Amino acid sequence: MSDLPRRVEIHEEGPREGFQIEPGPIASADKVRLIEALAETGLKRIDCVSFVDPKRVPGQADAAEVAAAIRKRPGVRYTGLWLNTRGFERARQTQLDLSGRALISASDLFSLKNSGKDNAASLAEQRGWLKSYRELGMAVEWATVMTAFGCNFEGRIAPAKTVERIGQLLALVAEEGFALKGVLLADTVGFAAPNGIEATVGAVRSRWPDLRIGLHLHDTRGTGLANAYAALRMGIERFDGSCAGLGGCPFAGHKGAAGNICTEDLVFMCHELGIETGIDLERLIECARLAETIVGHPLPGKVMKGGSLQSLRARS
């Protein structure tokens, strides 16, 4: 077992990943209100919107309007997601902090459901993106493997398959002169358990010892924080989280699809383990309660309901 990291980097996904799956419309002003509140917690990166087909994901139809309305706090990166060339062109018209991206799914069936393209077609399209990134002077430092641990359509994904997909991404970005610093392994449908985290992270490290690894974990089957703990024990230092446990993937093939691991629950666990995050947990709890008010129904976060231990310790 590796020593726990001294500090972790947590990226907030709630405004993008969270609101995309809500059945009712969320006012653009409320989305902006949550984003601006999250920026006051010490988070350094907030994923705000998705530039995707509004017919398929109506909850992100106002992506450009939300991006334009955010009052930015210095030192915070405000980012967005795109899955195709049209989305990239829309993103470029905003003032969001864009960096080049490369992505692939370990599951071809998920790729078809998520973007309408299999991996071969997706990689072919991304060659064009990479040329644009280079021409625009955009860096490409991280890539993402979706469904890196399992898929509701194809079942368990063997570590060797995820390693193969990473190899494809590394080769793709190298064609345009980029070199990746790290790869984000996404448990997009919440398939993984701690042993799967250990096996896949171990396989990637064995193949590329110097490649940084980050995790994008979903909590569909209740193993999200256990998976994060297994990763922390392996020294993983980068995680995505979703305030209050907002969200889920609308194309996961599972009606119970849940969002990323809850940001404030992850921060609480890290702090209890002596791991620094740079995040004000009390302020983050207030953001989680705000998110629940905005969506108008209970959200799955635990610490937002139980509170941190700060007040209890102060009385003891």
MOJO-V182352 format. One record per pair of residues at least 24 apart in sequence whose C-alpha atoms are under 6 Angstrom apart, sorted by sequence separation. I is the first residue (numbers start at 0). GAP is how many residues later the second one is. D is the distance in Angstrom with one decimal. If there is no record, write none. Layout:
BEGIN
[[I/GAP/D] [I/GAP/D]]
END
This chain:
BEGIN
[[213/24/4.6] [214/24/5.0] [215/24/5.0] [213/25/5.7] [189/28/4.5] [181/29/5.2] [183/29/5.8] [185/29/5.9] [189/29/5.3] [49/30/5.5] [181/30/4.2] [182/30/5.2] [183/30/4.5] [184/30/5.0] [185/30/4.4] [186/30/5.0] [189/30/4.7] [192/30/6.0] [15/31/5.8] [44/31/5.6] [46/31/6.0] [47/31/5.8] [48/31/5.0] [49/31/4.6] [50/31/5.1] [181/31/5.5] [183/31/5.4] [186/31/5.9] [15/32/4.8] [43/32/4.5] [44/32/4.6] [45/32/5.1] [46/32/4.6] [47/32/5.6] [14/33/5.1] [15/33/4.4] [43/33/6.0] [46/33/5.4] [99/33/5.9] [193/33/4.7] [10/34/5.2] [11/34/4.7] [12/34/5.0] [51/35/5.8] [50/36/4.8] [193/36/5.7] [147/37/5.7] [219/37/5.2] [223/37/5.5] [27/38/5.8] [31/38/5.8] [99/38/5.8] [141/38/5.5] [147/38/5.6] [148/38/5.8] [219/38/4.5] [264/38/5.6] [19/39/4.7] [98/39/5.8] [99/39/5.6] [100/39/5.9] [140/39/4.5] [141/39/5.9] [143/39/5.6] [146/39/5.8] [147/39/5.8] [218/39/5.6] [261/39/5.8] [19/40/5.8] [98/40/5.8] [99/40/4.5] [102/40/5.5] [104/40/5.3] [140/40/5.1] [141/40/5.0] [142/40/4.9] [143/40/4.6] [144/40/5.2] [145/40/4.8] [146/40/5.2] [101/41/4.8] [102/41/4.6] [103/41/5.1] [104/41/4.4] [105/41/5.6] [141/41/5.4] [144/41/5.9] [146/41/5.0] [149/41/5.2] [158/41/4.7] [162/41/5.9] [217/41/5.4] [100/42/5.9] [102/42/5.8] [104/42/5.9] [105/42/5.5] [145/42/5.9] [217/42/4.1] [218/42/5.6] [148/43/5.7] [216/43/5.4] [217/43/5.4] [216/44/5.9] [243/44/4.6] [242/45/5.5] [244/55/5.6] [105/56/5.8] [244/56/5.3] [243/57/4.5] [188/63/5.7] [113/137/5.7] [20/226/5.7] [3/228/5.7] [9/228/5.9] [11/228/5.9] [12/228/5.8] [13/228/4.1] [17/228/4.3] [3/229/5.3] [7/229/4.5] [8/229/4.8] [9/229/5.0] [10/229/4.7] [11/229/5.2] [12/229/4.9] [13/229/5.2] [17/229/3.4] [20/229/6.0] [4/230/5.3] [7/230/5.7] [9/230/5.5] [11/230/5.7] [16/230/5.3] [1/231/5.8] [3/231/5.4] [1/232/5.1] [13/232/5.6] [1/233/5.9] [41/236/5.8] [42/236/6.0] [41/237/4.5] [40/238/5.6] [40/239/5.2] [40/242/5.6] [40/243/5.9] [6/268/5.2] [5/269/5.0] [6/269/4.4] [7/269/5.5] [6/270/5.8]]
END
